[in-house]
Amino acid sequence: MGGFLKSIFGSPASRGPRDGFNWIVPELNIEMIWVNPGIFAMGSLPDEDGRSDGETLHNVKISRGFWIGKYQITQGQYEALTGVNPSQYKIAGIDAPVERVTWNEASEYCAKLTSIERDARRLPEGCAYALPTEARWEYACRAGSRGAFGGNGVLADMGWYYDNSEIKTEHTVGKKRPNDWGIYDMHGNVCEWCEDWMGPYPKEDVVDPTGPKTGHEKILRGGSHCSIPRYCRSAMRFADYPGGRQDDLGFRITLSPG
């Protein structure tokens, strides 16, 4: 913890988010991990156990670094900004992930946070909070790994899912092992909304993809407390209508430099 706090308070990041440094959103205490740009293979290998249709393997270049939430947005962080807590599992406490949040509500949360931080003059020109694109989500989830699960590759070490969750989201964030970039709960606990509409992957290499321009369903990633292992894989894709509300749907945020 000491080294992490030093990276925040002993660096330019203390004056606002700066490229290359982690960042904590004031008041809400949302910890953001800086992710360097890079190239990765998105999708799954043909022989990956549990592979689904639509996981076409293709190279993706993430051309600019960005920040992503170290944890899923919690019930306390959601209520502090919106004044409401839609979660079914309130008994889990304010540090459990917020759930029963629609894509529309998650996007509104990001927009409101952006407005507040701009008014406070903490965001550089062009910076905005948003849901992660599907490509950024998988890039951050894998953290340089290639197998079905990030980190050490052992799902039970990294996430709450069908076999160990008692089929409920009564687990505070950050209790499992993080991946190699220090990001928690990318597998299980709650499915995470992404920015993109659902659509087929390209077959060629791409740079900073954002998915189709229109669609009917928004991407969900990571699996949840009620998912079997194959649905928690790094490459697994789900989708639901933007107004979909379930007790296993939550989100984490990203921040893009201007």
Secondary structure as GFF3:
##gff-version 3
##sequence-region A 1 258
A	DSSP	alpha_helix	2	9	.	.	.	ID=ss1
A	DSSP	three_ten_helix	12	15	.	.	.	ID=ss2
A	DSSP	beta_strand	23	25	.	.	.	ID=ss3
A	DSSP	beta_strand	30	35	.	.	.	ID=ss4
A	DSSP	beta_strand	38	42	.	.	.	ID=ss5
A	DSSP	beta_strand	58	62	.	.	.	ID=ss6
A	DSSP	beta_strand	66	69	.	.	.	ID=ss7
A	DSSP	alpha_helix	75	82	.	.	.	ID=ss8
A	DSSP	three_ten_helix	90	92	.	.	.	ID=ss9
A	DSSP	alpha_helix	103	119	.	.	.	ID=ss10
A	DSSP	beta_strand	128	130	.	.	.	ID=ss11
A	DSSP	alpha_helix	134	142	.	.	.	ID=ss12
A	DSSP	alpha_helix	155	158	.	.	.	ID=ss13
A	DSSP	beta_strand	191	197	.	.	.	ID=ss14
A	DSSP	beta_strand	206	207	.	.	.	ID=ss15
A	DSSP	beta_strand	218	221	.	.	.	ID=ss16
A	DSSP	three_ten_helix	229	232	.	.	.	ID=ss17
A	DSSP	beta_strand	238	240	.	.	.	ID=ss18
A	DSSP	beta_strand	249	250	.	.	.	ID=ss19
A	DSSP	beta_strand	254	256	.	.	.	ID=ss20
###
